Amino acid sequence: MFGEQAERLGFAFERLEAVDAHGRAETRGPLSAAEIACFESHRRAWQLLVDSGEDWLAVFEDDVLLASPIARLLASDHWIPDKTDLVKLETFDVRVAIAAKGAVVEGVSLHRLQTTHCGAAGYILSRQCAIELLAKTHNFSEPVDIVMFNQEHEVCRNVRILQTVPAVCIQERFIAARAQRPPRTATLIQFWESDGSLPAQSDKSVERKGVLTRVRREVARVIRQFSNPVRLSLLFRRAIRPSRYLVVPYIDA
C-alpha cells in the first residue's frame, strides 16, 4: 500500500524489513510480541539514519495513508525550524494540546506539541534525536509511540516535537472506521499472543481489552504526573503557556 502511494506522489523511498513478531519468546513488561517487534523495527530505522550520516529521516509504517502535500515536505528539509528534533506528520484522531502559535510552511502549520499524541506511523526525526533515542531505549518496556510522543516520558522530556496541522498522514484503519468498513491492512500489534498467533476471542472481547488497557495506562499516567516534581513542573509550564486544544485533522479528510 505504501509503495503505491509513494509512486503516485512521486518520491523515492527505501523499504526496511521489519522485525518479525512471530515465534518470539522475549518479554518486556506488558508489551506483546508484536509491540516489541514494532519498537525494534523503529530502532532499526533510527540506526539506519545514524549510520547514513544524513541529517534527517522520514519514517512511515506500511499501513499509513499519505496526503498529497506530503510530497512537498519530503522534497527537502529546509522548512524544518532550527532546534527541531521530531516532526509528527500523523494524527491519531484524539484531542491534543499544541502551542497556540505556529509557523506556516509548505501548506501546513507547525506547532510545538504539548501533550501526548499517540501513533508512530509517520514522522521525521533528526540524526541527533536518533542517536539519543537509541541510547535511551535499549531496555524499553512501553510502546514506541508512547516513548516518542509523550513529552512527560523521561526519554523525550527535552525533545522538541512539532506537529503538522493539518496532519499529512493517518493510519488507514481510522479512515476505514469512518467509512464503516474493514481496514485494508489490519493493525494487530496489540492483539498478537506471545507465540505470534491471534487470541481466540471475539472482536468485542478484544475491543474491551483494548479500552481497559488504555484506561489503566491513563490512570497510571495521572498518578505519575502528581507524584513526580519534574512532571508537576512540566504541567505548570504548560498551564501558563498559550495552548490550542484540538483533534488534529487529516488534510485529505
Secondary structure as UniProt FT lines:
FT   HELIX           2..9
FT   TURN            22..23
FT   TURN            29..30
FT   HELIX           33..52
FT   STRAND          56..60
FT   TURN            62..63
FT   STRAND          64..66
FT   TURN            68..69
FT   HELIX           70..74
FT   TURN            78..79
FT   TURN            82..83
FT   STRAND          86..88
FT   STRAND          90..91
FT   STRAND          95..99
FT   STRAND          103..105
FT   TURN            106..107
FT   STRAND          108..113
FT   STRAND          122..126
FT   HELIX           127..136
FT   TURN            138..139
FT   HELIX           144..148
FT   TURN            151..152
FT   TURN            154..158
FT   STRAND          161..165
FT   STRAND          169..171
FT   HELIX           172..178
FT   TURN            179..180
FT   HELIX           189..191
FT   TURN            194..195
FT   HELIX           203..225
FT   TURN            226..227
FT   HELIX           229..240
FT   STRAND          243..247
FT   TURN            251..252
//
